[in-house]
Amino acid sequence: MSLIPKETVDQIIAQADIVEVVGDFVSLKKKGQNMWACCPFHHEKSPSFSVSPAKGIYKCFGCGKAGNSVQFIMDVEGSSFPEALKYLAKKYGIDIPEEETSEYSHEQSERDSLYIVSEFANKHFQHNLYNHDEGSIGQSYLKQRGISGATIKKFELGYSVDAWSDLTDAALKEGYKQKYLEATGLTIVKEDKRYDRFRARVMFPIHNVSGRVVGFGARTLKSNDKKSPKYLNSPESEIYHKSNVLYGLFQAKQPMRMQDMCYLVEGYLDVISLHQGGIENVVSSSGTSLTEGQIKLIARYTHNVTVLYDGDAAGIKASLRGIDLILEQGLNVQVVTFPEGEDPDSYIQKVGDTAFKAYVKEHAQDFISYKSSLYAEEAKGNPVKKAEAIREIVTTISKIPDSIKRSVFFQSTSLIFDIDEQVLISEYNKMHLQGRQQQQKASAPDNYTPPPIVPEQEKEDSDADILKRYEREIVRMILHYPDQILEEGITTSQYMLEQLDDIEFVTPLYVQIINIVKDSLNNGNLPTAQDFINYPKEEIRMEAISLLSEPYELSHNWETHQVFVPKETDLLPYGAERAVLRLKWRNAEILLKNEREKLRLVTDPTEVDRVLNMIIALNNYYSQLGNMLGIVVNR
């Protein structure tokens, strides 16, 4: 349970603008009253993730994720409720009382503790760089690589001194637990001896998308130590999964969105040097093969990627498979290669910012054309190699989900290889068919015989399911229009509850919500939508957000053509009355059905008379409600 005071929680929630918070993680576009984007929680090609600025909520109509600003941070970061509050408090400059945070720190979850110890290590390495006797070694290296003091601070670079347990000893002295130092990989314990993983290295902290340190990359400065790898990274941990992290994304996400472009490089210094040179929309996979998770991170901010390759032909060939993955996710890919022996870092240091940007602009070409030209050059004069190259390119084109783009690339590839376009299309169709057959074969067990096709019988809704739909509509209207005056000072909430005083709700969740509304009204308070959006109980909170989210809106074209389409608010008294009548009508129908069923079973004459009288009364009431609703009731 959070120890953050309620008034502080309320202040954080009130100030946390949903568009700003979500906008830090995905690129939102306005459509009607709401903002839309492709969902950050599941893969999709067309936006179904909606943000309502007026209500302060988000909802994905694809995967069902929904909530307010705090819930979004919890979902996107996998953090606890207090940690999400602390993230938003920091973003909006809201102070959380020190005693609360210190009390809470004793009850940190395992995951939160890993973040805390990683941040301690980050500050310790930065302190070493500027204040330790050995720090000058790290500063000299960074200066030699052309990295300025401002850039060092921006990327929080540091230094691990040449000692067995400098960090470990400092952390334990400050009260941090050894198990968390081990869990993050900062400390290694072997044969009852503990020592630091990182020693005598320049430290590159790796941040997640919200800016929290999750791991480290480290470059050795001992050139004579052949046993020690040049670069050493943190191992996988609960907070650090290499396949879902991009170095520099925290610093690059806003420039990526604003420029609608991501530059993808290989190393830490490539990112840092380009950033320093004014190219801030740049990230790195940190020397690992590009993964689907990393591509999805890029796709939150832009669908345009330019890969900046070192001038190493062998390295380029090895990296091509990763770009196939980018195409498969529907992103547009360009490629730039540098002169042999150069990488983005060395080249920008050599020619300067202006010349570097001009070179990138001049030499960028789409990936399919680049790969086709590369393979065509290798296969020149060799028919067998040429056939293999063509199949390789067709395989790459087949990854592109957009049929129009595929068609364009088939045309360009046919020109590069001097082969008929229809041959490429036929090869693609053959690959596509083989792929489908293999999928079907893989999913079917051996000796599997499909069952005979039996016509599916339509399942009848239960009485509870039927009532749930009508109860849901009542709750939806109460949440949407709680303070809207219907008549003579009576609000929607008051009107509906008064009219339904003799009706017992049957859906447990809606019973809870109605009871909350009743209690509030009895205490002289008018419950609002925000009360339910921020309600402590998750089940109620999520249902309220779902009911308050509106996936469809009236087109502005109606107003343009001067066609008046009444909105629900224009007819609210009528709509509220109809919703109440429909629930009463359905209740009467179900009661009538139950009494008729009872009549078949009773034998006592007195009980038979009582049931018959009840059926007559219910039948009259049911017909009366039907007439009011304009429904023809079959007798």
N, C-alpha and C positions, 0 to 999 in steps of 0.2 A: 504493500500500500504506500502511495506517495506521501512523503513527509513535507512536501512543498505546501505552504499555506493556501487555503482555498481562494483567498482574495488575489494571491499572486497567480494562481492557475487561471482564474477568471480574466485577469489582466492580460495574460499571455494569449489566451484564446481570442479575446476581443481584438487584440492588436495584430494577430497573425493573419494577414490578408491571404486568402486561399489562392488567388491568382499569382501573387508573388512567391508563395511557398512552393506551389506546384511548378511554377515557371522556372525555378532553379533546377528542375530535373527533366522537364519535357518542354518542347516548343509548342505553345498554345496559339490557336488561331480563332478569332471571333467569328461566330456564326449565330445570328439572332441574338438572344439575350445571354447566351452561354459561350464558353470557350471550349474548344475541342482539340484533341490530339490523339495520336496512336498510343494505346495503353502501355505504360512502363512495366506492367506486371505480367503481360503475356504478349506473344507475337501476333501482330495483325497488320494487314496491309492498308485498311481504311479505318479512319478514326472512329472509335466508339467510346472514347474516354471523355466524359463531359465534366466541366467545372462551372458551377453556378456562383458568380461573384455576389449576387444578391443574397443567396442563402448561406454562402460560406461552406459549400460542400462539393465533393467530387463523386462521380460514380462511373464505373465502366459497365456498359451494357453488354459487353462481351463476356468478361470473367466474373462480374458481380462485385468487385472490390468497390468500397464506398466509405465515406467518412468525412471528417473535417480536417483542418490543417494538422492537428496533432496526430490523428489516425494516419494521415498520408505519410508523415515522417516515420511513424512506426512501421508502416507497410513497406516503404521504399528502402528503409535502412535496417529493418529487422530489429529495431531498438525497443526498449521498454517505454511505458508511458512517462515515467519521470525523465528518462533520457531524452525523449522527444520534446518534452516541455523545456528542458535545459537547452536543447538545440535552438528552439524558437526564441527563448529568452535571450540567448546570445545574439541571435540575428536581429532582434528588435531592441537591443540595449536595455533589457529589463533585468534589474537586480533581483537575484534570489537570495534571501537572507542566509548569511554564512552558516549560522547554526543548523539551518535545515539541510544544507548541502553536506556539512560535515557529519551530521547524524546519518544522513542517507548513505554516505560513503561506506559506513560500516555494514550496510545491508545491500551493497552492490551485487547484482547478479554476476555470474561467472563471466558472461560476455562483456558486461560493462567494465569489469575489472581489467580485462585485457586491453580495452581502449585506454583506460587510465594509465596503466603501466607503460603502454606504447608512447603515450604523450609525455610521460616523465622521461623516457629514454630520448625522445626527440629533443626535449629542452636540455637534457644533459649533454648530448652531442653538440648542440649549438653553443652551449656554455664552454665546452672544451675548445671549440674552434677559435673562440675569441679570448679565452681567459687561461687556458692551460699552457704550460711551457711548450708542449708539442703542437699546439694549435697552429703555430706559424708554418709548420710543414704543410698542413692542409690548406692554409690560406695561400701559400706560395704556389701550390699545384693549381688551385682555382684561378689565381691571377694569371698563371702561365697559360691556362686554357681560355683566357679572355673573359672570364666571368666577373662582372662588377659586384661591388658590395651590396647594391640595392637588389640585384638579382639573387645573390646568395641569401639575403633575408627573405625575399619573396618566396623562394622555394624551400626555405628553412634548412639549408644545407648545414652539415655539422662534421664532427671529426671524432673517431673513436681512438683513444690513445693506445700506445703499444704496451699494454699491461694485461695480465691474465684476467683480472676480475674488477676492473675499474668501475664499470657500470653496475655490475651485480652488487658490489660492496656499497656503492652509493645508494642504490635502490633499497637494499635491506636496511641500511642505516635510517632511511626516511620512513621505514615501516611498511614497505611494499612486500607482499608475500612471494616467496621463491617459486611457488607453484605457478603463479601467473607469469613470472619471468621465463620459466621453462615453457609454459604453454604458448607463448608468443615466439619462442625460439631465440630470445635475447640471451638467455643463459643456458649453457649445456652442462649437464651433470653426468659424470662418468666415474665409476669406481669411488663414489663418495667425495669426489672432487668437483668443484663447480668453477666454470670459467666463462668468459664472455665469448659469444659467437663472433662478434666484430671487434677486431683489434688492428690498429694502425691503418685505418681506412677512412677515406672521405665518405660521409654518410648522406644518402639521398632518401629522405622520408617519402613513403608512398602513402598518399591520401586517398580515401574513398571519395565518392562524388559530393559528399556534404562537407568534406574538409577534415575528417578525422583520420589520424595516423593509424594505418592498419599493418604496416610492415616497413622494411627498409631494403634499399639496394646499397651496396657498399663497394667502393673501388680501392684495391690495395695500392699503397704507395711504395711497397717493397719490390722493386723491379728484379732483385737478385734472388727472390724466393720462388723457385720453380714449382714447388709443391703446392703453393697457395694459388687458388684461382684468381684471375684478374678481377672479376666481379663476383660478389657473393650476395645472395638474396635471402630474405627471411623465409623460413619454411612455411608450408600451409598451416593455417590455424583456424580457429572458429571465426575470427574476424577477417582473415586474409586468405582469399581464394584467387590465385593468380589469374585464372581463366575469366574472372569477373571484375578485374581491375585494369584500368589504363593509367599509366603514369602521366601526370600533367592534366588529367581531365578536370580536376577541381578548379585549376587556374584557367582552363581553356573553354569551359562549357558555355559561358556567356558570349565570348567572341565567336565560337562555333555557331551559335544560334543567330547572332547578328549578321555574320558574313555568309551564313548558310553553306559552310564548307569546313571540312576537317582535313588537316594534313596529318598523315600517319607516318611516323618514323620508327627507327629501331631502338635507339639508346636514350639514356637519361640526358646526356649532354647535347644530343640533337634537339631535344625538347627545349632545354634551357637556353641554348644559344639562339635558336629561332625566336623564342619568346623575347629574349633580350633585344633581338633585331627587329621587333615590331610585328612578328608573325606569331600571334598569341593563340590562334586556333589550331594548336598542334598537340598531339598526344603520341604516346609510345606504348607498344605491347611489351616493352622491357626485355627484348631478346627472346621472348617465347613465341611459339607459333600462334597466330591469330585464332581466337576462338569465337564461337557463336555468341557467347555471353558478352564479349568485348564489343562485337559488332552491334549488338542490341543497345549497348550503352551509347555508342555513337549515334545510332538511329533516333535516340530521344531528342537530339539537338539538330541534326541535319541528315539528309539523304545523299549528300555529295561528299565523296572521299577522294583525296589525291594522295597517292602513295609516293613518298620520296625515297628512292632506292639509293644505296651506296653504289659506287661504280664497279662493283664486283659481280661479274657475270654469273659465277657459280652460286653466289648468295641470292641473286635475283631469281634464278631458276628454282631454287629451293623454296622461295617465298610465294611462288605463283599459286600454289594450292590454297593458301590462306585467302587470296583475293577471290577465288572461286566462291568461297563462303560468303564474302561481302555481296557478290552478285546474287547469290541464292536468297539473301535477305531483302532483295529488291532495291539496293542502293546503287547509285551511279559512281563508277570508279574511273579515275584517271591515273596515269603513271608519269613520273618524272625520274629520269636517271641522270646521275652526275658523271663527270669525267672520271676515268679509271683512277683509282687510288683516293678518290674524294668521297666524303660522306656529308650529309647536311651541315653538321657541326663544323668540319674543317673548311667546307666551301664558303659558308657565310663569313667565317673568320678571315678567309683569304681574299674574297672579292668585295665584302661589305654588304650592308642591308639592301641598298637600292639595286645593285647588280644582281644580287641573289634573287630578289623578287622578279626582276625582269627575266632572268634565266628560267625560273619556274613557269612563268606565264608563257614564254616562247616554246618551251619543250614539253609542256603537258599534252598528252594524247590519251584517247580513251583506251581502256585496258585491252579490249578485244583486238583492236588494231595493233596495239603494241605487242601483244602475245603472238598474234598471227605473223607479224613481220619478223619477230625473233625466231619463231619456229621455221618459217619459210626460208630464212637465211641459213639456218643450220641444215635444212634438208635439200638445199640447192644441188641439183645434179644427181640426187639419189631418190629414185621413185618410191622405194620401200619406206624411207624416212619421211618422204613427203606424205604418203598415205597415212602413216602413223601421226604425223603432225596435224593433218586435217581432222582425223578422229579426235585428237586431243582438243582442238579448237571447238569442234562441234559439241564435245562434252561440256566445255566451259559455257558455250552459248546456251546449252540446255538448262543451265542453272538459273538463267534469267526468267523470273516469273511473268514478265510483261511480254505478251506475244508480238506487239508492234516493235519493241526494241529488238527482240529476237530476229524479226524479219529484216530490220535495218542491218544488223550485224552479219546476217547470212549474205546480204548483198556485198558488203565491204570485204568479207572474207573470200568470197568467190573471185573478186578482183585481185586480191593479194596473192592467192594461190593459182590464179588463172584456171579456175574450174567452174563448171556450170553450177549455178545457184541451186537448181532443182536436185542435183546430186547431194548437196549439203542438207537440204530439207529432207530428202529420202533417208539419209543416214540418221538424222535427228529422229524421224518418225520410228525408225527401226530400234534405236536406242530407247526411246520412250516406251515402245511396246514391250521390249525385253525387260525394262525396269519394272513395269506393271506386273508382268508375268512372274518375275522373281519375288516381288512383294507378296503376291497371292500365294505362291508356292511356300514362301517362308512362313506365312501366317497360318497355313493349313497343316494340321498334323498328318503323319503318315496314315495311309489307308482310311482317310477321312471320307465319309459318304454324306453329302448334304442331306439334311432332313427334308421330308416332303413338305411342300408349301401348303400351309393350312390357312384359310381365310381368317384374318384377325378379327376377333369379336370386339365390338366397341364396348369399352369399360364405362359403366355408369358411375357418375360422381356420387360419393356418399353424401348424406345429409350435412355432415360436418364440413365437407368441401364446398358445398353449395352456400351454406351460411357464411363460411369464411370469406367468400368473394364479396358478399353484401356487407359484412362487418368491416371488411377492409376499406370499402368505399366510404363508409361513415368516418372511420379513423383518418383516412386520407384528407377528407374535407375539413375535419377538425384541426388537423395539423397545418393545412394550407391556409385556412382562413379563421384562425382562433379568435381574432378581435374584430372581425368584419361584422358590422351591425346589419342585422337582417330586418328587424322591425321593432319599433318602440323601444330602442335601447338594448334589445336582446342580441347577444352575439351568436355566431354560428355554434360555438361550443355549448352555450347555455340552451339554445333552441333544440339542438339534437339530443342532448342528454335529458331535457325535460320531456320531449316527445317519446323517448325510448325508455322512460322510467320503468315501464312494465315489461321490458324485454331483457332477458338474461343473455349476454354474449357467451358463445361456446368456445371460441378460439382462445386458448390460454394467453397468447401474447397480446391479443387485442383486449382481453379482460384486464390485463395489467395496465395497458395504456389508458383505457377508459377510467380505471380506478385512480390513476395519477391525475387525470384531468378533473375528476370529481373532487378529489382531496384538495386540489389547488383552488377550485371554485368555492368549495366550502370554507376555505381559509381566506377568502376574499382576494385571491390572486388569479390572474388570467394567464394560463400556461401558453408559452409561445413556441414556435417551431425551434428556436435556438435552445430552449430548455431540453428538448428531446434530442437535438443534434449533439448536444454536449452531455447527454444523460450518462451517469456512471455505468449503468448496466449495458453491456455490449449488445445483447440481443435486442433490447428496446432501441438503442441508439442506431443500430444498423437498419432496423425495419423503418424507423422514422426517416432516415436518409433515403432509403429506397422509395418510400412513398412521396417524399418531397422532390425527388429527381424527376425531371420531365424530359424524356428523350425526343419528343417531337414538338415543334413550334409552328405557329401559323406563318406562312410565307409572307414577306413584306410586299410581294407582288399584288396581294389582294388590295392593300391600301393604294398602291400605285395605280391600279385599275379602278379605284373608287368603288370597290365591292365591299360592303360591310358584312363582316363575319363576326357574330357575337362571341365574346369570350366567356369563360365560365363565370368570371366575376360579374359580368353584366346580368347574368341570370341566376345569381347565387341563391336568392330566396326560393326560386322555383326548383333549382338543383338540389338544395338541402331538403326540401319537402319531399321530392321524388325519392331521394336516397333513403329517407326514413320510411316512406311508404313501402318501398321495395323490400326492405329488410323485414318489416312487419308482415308483408304479404307472403314472403318465403317462410317465415316462422309459422304463420297460420297454415300454410300448405303442409308443412312437415308435421305439425300437431294433428291436423286432420287425417293425414296418412297413418299416423300412429294410433289414433283412436279407432279408425276403421279396422286396423290390424287387431286391435284389442277386442273389437266386437266379434271377430271370428273365434276367439278363444274363451270368452266368458260364457257361463251357463246360468248363473244366478239371475232370476228375472229382475230383481231390483237393480243389480249391477248393469244388466242389459239396458234397462230404461235410462239409467244415469248416463251410460255411454252414448245411447242414441240421442239424448237431449244435448250432450256435449257436441256430437257430430253436427246436429242441426245448427247450434249456435256458432260453431266454428265455420260451418259452410256459409252461413249468412255473412259472417265477418270477412271471410275470404273473398266472397263475391263482391262485397262492398268495397274492399281494398282494390280488387281488380277493376271495378268500375271507375274508381278514382284515378287509377293509373292508365285507364283506357285499354285494359287487357280483357279480351273475351275469354271468359272462363267456361270450359266444357263441364256440363253437369252429368 
